[in-house]
Amino acid sequence: MIGGVDVFGGIALGLSVALTPTNMFFCLAGCLIGTLVGVLPGLGPTATIAILLPLTFGLPPETGLITLAGIYYGAQYGGSTTSILLRLPGEASSVVTALDGHAMTRNGRGGAALTVAAVASFFAGTIATFFMAAFAPILSAAVLKFGAPEYFMLMFLGLITSVVLAQGSVLRAIAMIFLGLLLGLAGTDINSGQYRYDFGFMELLNGVPFVPLVVGLFGVADILVTLENAVRDEKPPTLNPISSLWPTREETKRATPATIRGTLIGLFLGLLPGGGALLSSFMAYTAEKRVSKTPQKFGTGMVEGVAAPEAANNSGAQTAFLPLLTLGIPSNAIMALMVGAMMVHGIVPGPRIMTSQPELFWGLIASMWVGNLMLLVINLPLVGIWVQLLKIRYQFLFPTILTVSIVGIYGVEFTTFDVYLTAIFGVLGYFLNKWRCEPAPLILAFVLGPMMEEYFRRSMLVARGDLMIFVNHPISLAMLVATALLLLSICFPFIQKFRQKAFAE
């Protein structure tokens, strides 16, 4: 029983709301817009929802929120497309998908990678929908146990696990984390309001923009590397032809448990502020690499590296709605926009929404499953169309990629400064590739760094500067121990090598 309504009765009520012709039409519209937003670099779901928010004020509350929700989780689907085919993440949570997804494309398995991404996302979305319906109050109560020390330790743990994302040298991965943290410090200090590391540019007062960083490090850098290889080989780069749009039996066997693990990780991390789809996808990829018998093959086209993060980012995107609906607490910027939309309609998000607005609560949850089904139906037929992109000769394809990227980047803030930044990060990404440094840990550190700083400062204010606050809180202590064990597992090979050298001498 939840709020006087049993779970099955609630789902039935929700479906009766979600399956009305009007709500289905707007759910489909939101999913299509979200998919397009995910595919195109530049316009993320946050900016899109902010732009379209006024258009939903004339709609009934359920319809307006269903539309905005469709844009959010539709972007998780669409973001994987360009990550897999072009190594150009359309959405932040798709950054990690590019590592193995694009490698699969180079191996002629791009169609299978897109299919795995779509099916994993649908499975995760379905599980997340029923999970939310069954455990809404319990999960929301668990989130309240997290304070500033717990959030700081969670993000610190996330940074340490990102070391596992990198191929090869651990020292290079740590260097990338520090570089990401430094880039994340630029802008205005949250507490004092002082400007820092802006180098006199007014455009950097709000920090280094995310889209130019990602497009430069991944998209532009990959184009530069490919063109260099083409010049050296004196022939245009070629991709292996797409053999099939469907995964093989072996790929399905490996992708299935990865999808389940990714879904479970996303279910939990989606509840936490700053977690959501982004941290879920990174953590899921890390987990797959840790449980794999061949971790050294990640980055060369492992299907688990596509299935797990795509499942995690979709389930994380949906469970992010739970703290909003049950406690009135937005867990990220998009949820904050949803709060604004609800308040415009005179709805106060919080525990009472389940009893005072059951049609809204259950209708929104049920619409997520309907939307995921729509996205699967939309995306699977499109796989063949997207794959046709790969038949375009690279000499014509890369100017198109650059043009679309620049238009998308310019369209966010309408400033040429972001275009110049993209070029700078593209050159940086080119040299990082030459030095065999993976940009994925840098991206995660860049996103988590400012939030880590904020939660650390809050913890120090509460504890009056006493670092023991991280030990005195049981949940924080558990994550501290997990971090220490992970550090030991990372350092153990180096300790072994050092001991072998010492004994040899």
N, C-alpha and C positions, 0 to 999 in steps of 0.2 A: 504493500500500500504506500502511495506517495501522495501526500496532500489530499487524502480522502478518495483517491482514484487508484485502482489497482493498475499494475504496469500494462497488462494486456488491454484493459479498458482504455488506458491513456493512449496506447499506440493506435487503437481503433479510432479514438476521437481525433488524434493527430492526422491519421490517414484521411478521415472524412473532411478535414480542413485542407490538407495538402493537395488532395485529388480533385478539388473544384477546378473547373476550366480556367478561371482567372488566375488562381495561384499556380497552376501547372504552367500556364503561359509565361508568367513572370519568373517562375523558377527556371524554365528553359532559357529565357532571355538572360537571366543572371549567369547561368552556366556557360552560355555561349560567349558573353562578354568576358567572363573570367578566363575562359580558355584562350581567347584572343589576347587578353592582357598578359597571360602567362607566356604565350609564344613570343610576343613582341618585347624586346628589352627596353627598359626605360619606364614605362607606365606600370608600376606595381599595383597590387590590389588596394593598398592603402590610399594612394592618390586617386585611383579610379572610384573607390567608394566615396571619398571626400567630394569628388566632382559630381557624382550622381546622387548624392544624398538628398539635395533639395528636390529632385524629381520624384522621390518616394513619399514626400510629405502629403501629397494629395491622395495617396493610396491607403487602403485599410492597414492597420498596424501589422497584421499577420503577413499580408502581401508584400509590404515594404521590406520587412525584415527577411522574408524568404528570398527576395531578390538580392539583397545585399549579401546574405549568407552564400547564395549561389555564386556570386562573383568571387568570394573569398576561397571556397574550396575548389571552384572551377579553375582558379589560377594555379592551384597545386598540380592539376592535371596538365594544363597547357605548358607550364614551366619546364616539364621534362622533355618536350618535343625538340626544342632547339638545343637543349643540353646534350641530348643523345645524338642528334644528327650533325650539329655544327659546333659543338662544344661552346655554346653561347648561352649561358643560363638566363632564361627569361624571368625567373623568379628566384629570390634568395635561397629558398629551401631546396632548389634544384641544383645548386652549386655542386654538391657532392655526387649527384647522379651523373654529372659530366665525366667524372673520373673513369668509370667503367663503361658507362653508356656509350660514350663516343668511341672508346676502344672497341666495343662490340660493332659499332658502325664501320670502323676501319677494317674489321675482320669479316665484313659482309653480313653481320647479324643485326643490323640497325632495325629492320622490321620486327624481328623477334624481341629486341629490347623495348621498342615502343609498345608492343602487345603486352609484354610482361609488366611494364609500367602501368598501363591502363587497367589490367586485370588486378594487379596488386593494390592499386588505389581503390578500385571498386570493393574488393574484399575488405580492406581496412575501413573504408567508409561504412560498409554494412555492419561490421562488428562494432565500430564506434557508436553507431546510431542506437543499437540495442543495448550496448553497454551504458550509454548515457541514460536511456530510459529506465534501466534496472537499478542503477547505482547512483543516481544524481545526488541525493542528500548525503549519502555516506562519503562520496568522493569530495564533495564540497566541504564537509566537516574536516576531512583529512588535510585539505589545503590550508585551513586555518591554523594548523599546527606549525606551519612554516613561518618563521620570522626572518629578519634581515640576516642573521648569521647562517641560517639554513640555505637561503637563496645564494649568498656569497659562496658557500662551500659547494653548492650544486654547480655553479658556473665555473668555479675553480676546477672541479672534477671534470667538467666538460672540456676545459682547456687542456688538461693533462691527457685526456683521452684523445684529443685531436692530434697528439704526437703520433698515434697509431695510424692516422690517416695518410701520413707521408710515406712515400716510397724511399727506401734506402736510409740515409743518415738521420739518426735521431737528433744530432746537433743542428743539422739544417732545419729540421722541423721546429726545434726550440727557437732558433733564430727567427723563423717565420712568425712564431707566436709573439715574440717581442716586437717585431716590426708591426704586426697587426695592432698590438696594444698601443704602440706609439702613435700610429695613425688615428686610433680611436680617441686619443687624448686631445686632439686638435679641436678648437672651438671655444665655447664659453663654459667656464667652470660652473657646475650646477649650484654649488653652495655660495661661493663668493661673487659670482657674476663677472669674474675677471676673464679677459681674453687670453688665450694661450696657444702657442704654436700656429698662429694664423698667418705669419710672415707678412703682415700688413695687408692681406687680401680680405676685403669685406665679405667676399663669398664664402670664406672658411669660418665665419663666426658661428655658424650652426654646425660646424664639424665638416669633415671630408664626406662628400656625398657618396652614398653606397653604390648607385648604379654605374657611374663612371669607373669606380674602382673594380667592380666585377667584370664589366664589359671589357675594360682595358686588360686586366690580368688574364682573362680567359679568352675572349673573342679576338681582340686585336693581336695579342701575343701569339695566339695559335696561327693566325693568318701570316704573321711575320716569319714564324718558324717554318711554316709550310712553303712559303715563297722562297725562303733561303734554300730549303731542300730541293725545290724545283729548279732553282738556278744551278745548284751544284750538280744535280743529276742531268741537267739539260733536257729535261722532259717534264710535262705537267704532272702534278701529283694525281694519283689515281686511288680510288677506294675499291676494295673488293666488291664485286657485284652482289646485290642482295639475293641470297639464295632462297629465302622463305620469309613470309610475314609471321609465321607461327614458331614458337619455341620447340626445340626437339624434346624427346622424352627425357633425356638426360638433363637438359636445361630446366624443364618443368620440375623434375625431381629435386634439383638443387634450389630452385626459386621458391618452392612451396614452404619449407620450414623457415626460410629467410623472410618471407612475407608475414608469416605468423609472428616471428620474433619482432619484426619491425612494427607490426600493428600494436603489440603489447607495450613496446617502448613508447610509441606515440600516445597511447591511451593515458599513460601517467604523466609524461612530460608536457602534454598539451594543457594540463590543468594549471601549470605553474607559470607565474609571471616571467616573461622573458624566455620561456621554453617554447611552447607552440610548435609550429611546423619546422622552424629552422633548426633548433637544438635537437629535436626528435630525429631529423634526417641524419645529422652528423653522428649522434649517439648510435643510431641503428647501424650505420656503415661501420663504425668502430667495433660494435659488438660482433658483426659478421666477420670482420677481419680477425678478431680474437678467437672466435670459435672455429675458424676454418683450419683445415689440415694443411692448406697451401696458401698462407697469408701473403707470401711473396708474389703470388699471381694477381693480387688485387691491383687494379690500374691497367691490366692488360686485356680486360674484357670478361670479367667474372659476372655472371648473371645475378648472383647474390648482391653485388654492389649496385644493382639497379632495383631489384625487388624490395629489399629491406628499406632503403631510404624513401622510396616512393610510397610504400605502405605507411611508414612512420609519419611522413609529412602530412598525409591525408587524415590519418586518425588523430594526429596532434592538432590539425586545423579544426576538427570538429569538437574534440573534447575541450578546446579553448573556450567554447560557448558555455560550459557548465558553470564556472565561477561567476560568469555574467548573469546567467538565468537564475541561479539559486542563491547567490550572495550579493549580486549587484557589483561585483569586483571585476573590472576589465583586466585581462591578463596580458594584453598587448595593445598596440595603437589601433588596430582594426576593431577590437572589442570596445575600445573607448569611443570610436565613432558609432558603434551599435548602441552604446548607452545614450549618446546624443540623439539618435534616431528614435529610441524608445521614449525619451523624455519629451521630445517634440510632440509625440502622440499622447502625452499625458500618462505614460506608464512608468512607474517607479520600479526598476529592476531590484530583485531581492527575494527573500524566502517566500513572501506572500504571493508572488507571481503565479506559483503553481496552483493556488487555490482561487485567487481573484481573477486570473487570466488563463484558465486551463487550455482554452483553444489556442492561445498564442504559444504557450509553453510546449504543448504536445504537437501543435501544428508545425512549429519550427523544427523540432526534432525529427518528426516524420518526413518533412520536406527534404531533410538531408539525405535520407535513403532514396527518395524519389529522384533527387538531383544527381546522386551518384549513379543511379541506373541510367538516367538521361546522358550523363557524361560518358558512360561506357558505350552506349549506343552511338553517341556522337563520335567518340574518339576511335573506336575500332575500325569503322569504315574509312576514317581519315588516314589511318596508318599507311595504306597503299599510296594515297595522294602525297603525304609528306615524304615518303621514300623516293618519289619521282624527283624531288629536289636534288638528290644525289646524282642524277643523270646529267645535270647541268655541268658543263666543263668548269673547272675551278677558276680559270681565268675570268669567267663571267660571273661566277658565284660570289667570289670574295668582294668585288666592288659593291654588289647588291647587299651583302651582309653589312659592310661598313656603312653604306648609305642608310639602311634601315636602323642600324644602331645609333648613328649620329642624329637622325631625325627624332628617334625615341628619347635620346638623352637630352637634346635641346628642348624637346617638348615638355620636360618635367618642370624646369625652372625658367625656360626661355632665356638662357644665358650661354654665351659662347665659352665662358670660363669652364663649364662642365665638359665641353668638347675638347678643350686643351688638356684638361685633367685626364680625360680618357686616353689621349695620345701619350701623355707622360706615363700613365700606368701600363699602357700597352708596351712601351719600350722597357719599363721595369719588368713586366711579365716575360718579355723576350729574354732578358738577361737572367732572370730566375730560372727559366727553362734551360738555358745554357749551363747554369751552375747546378742543375738537377735539384732545384728547390720547389717543392709542391706549394701552390698558392692556397690550398684548402685550409690548412691551419691558420694562415694569415687572415682569411676571411672570417673564420669563427672567432678569432681573438679580436678582430676589429668590431664585430657585432657585440660580443659579450663584455669587452673591456669597459665601456662607459657604465654598463649596468653593474658590473663587479665593483667598480669604484664607488658607485652610489650606495650599494648595499654594505660595503666595507665601512664607509663613513657613518652610515646609520648605526651599524653594529658598535662602532667605537663611541658614538654619542650615547647610546644606551648604556654601554659598559664603562663609560668614562675612561676610555683608553686602555682598558684591560683586555688583552688578547685571549685570556682564558674563557671569554664568552663563547668561543668556538668549541671549547672542550666541555663546558658546563651544560650545553644544550645537547640532549641525547641524539637527535637526528643529525645535527651538525657534526657531532663526534663520530657517528657512524660513517658519514661521508668523508670525514677527515681520514679515518682509518682506511676506507676504500681507496682514497687518493694516494695514501702512503704505500699501500700494497701495489697499486698500479705503477707507482714510481719505481718500486723495487723490481717489479717484473720487467720494466723498461731498462733499468740499469743492470740487471743481473747478467746479461751477455757481456757487458763491459767489465764487470767484476771478474767473471770467469776468464776472459782474455788476459786481464791484468795478472791474475793468479797463475795462469799457464806460463806467461812470460817470466814471472818471478821465479817459478820452479825450474824453468828452462835455463835461466842464468845461474 
